[in-house]
Amino acid sequence: MTIIFGIVAILLPLLIGRYVWKNFDRYFGKNDQAYMDTLEYFLKKIGITILVAFIVLWIGMTLVFNGSAG
């Protein structure tokens, strides 16, 4: 069971990171194509995506390894 939860905890951040990447424009794009083509915007987009994916991975691995100790 721990193996299954571990696999889910690894794959879930990929799915959530993909969702954040695809929907970032809707929330932070300001409907301005010139702004969305800047390096600042790209760095924000990649930074938020990595941060969210890492937090979800951290929470998932914490739950998997705390649950398997007992």
N, C-alpha and C positions, 0 to 999 in steps of 0.2 A: 504494500500500500504506500509506503514511503517513496518508492521509486516512481509510482504513478504521480503522486503529489509533487515530487521533485521535477518531473518532466513538465507538468502543468505550470509549476512556478517558474520554469525557465522559458517556456513558450508564451506565457501570458504577457510579459513585458514587450515581447516582439509585436504582438498584436496591438497592445495599447500604444506603443511607440508609433506604429504605423498609423493608427487612428489619429493620434495627436499631430503627426506630420501632415496628414491629408486635410485635417480640419483647422490647422493653424491659421490659414488665410482667412477663414470665415470669422474667427474671433479677433485676430490682431492685424489683418491686412489693411484695414481702413479704406478698402475699395480704391486704393491708389496704386496703379500698376508701376508708376515710377518709384514709389517707396518700396514696393515688393521686389524690385530688381536690385536693391542695394545690398552691399555686403553686410551692413548692420542688421538688416532684416533677416538675412540668411543665417547669420551667427546667432541671433535670438531664436530662430526657428530650430536650428540644430541643437542649441543649448537646452531649450525647454524640452525637446523630445528626448534627449539623453537623460536629463534630470528626472523626468517622469518615469522613463523606462527603468532607470536605476533604482528609484524609490520603490516601484512595484516589485522589482527583482529582490530587493533587500527585504521587503515585507514578506514576500513569498518564501524566501529561503529561511527567514527567521521562523516562520510558522512551520515549515517542514522539519527543521532541525530541533525546534523546541518540542514538537509533537512526537518525534522519534526517540526522544530521550527516555520516555516512560515506558 
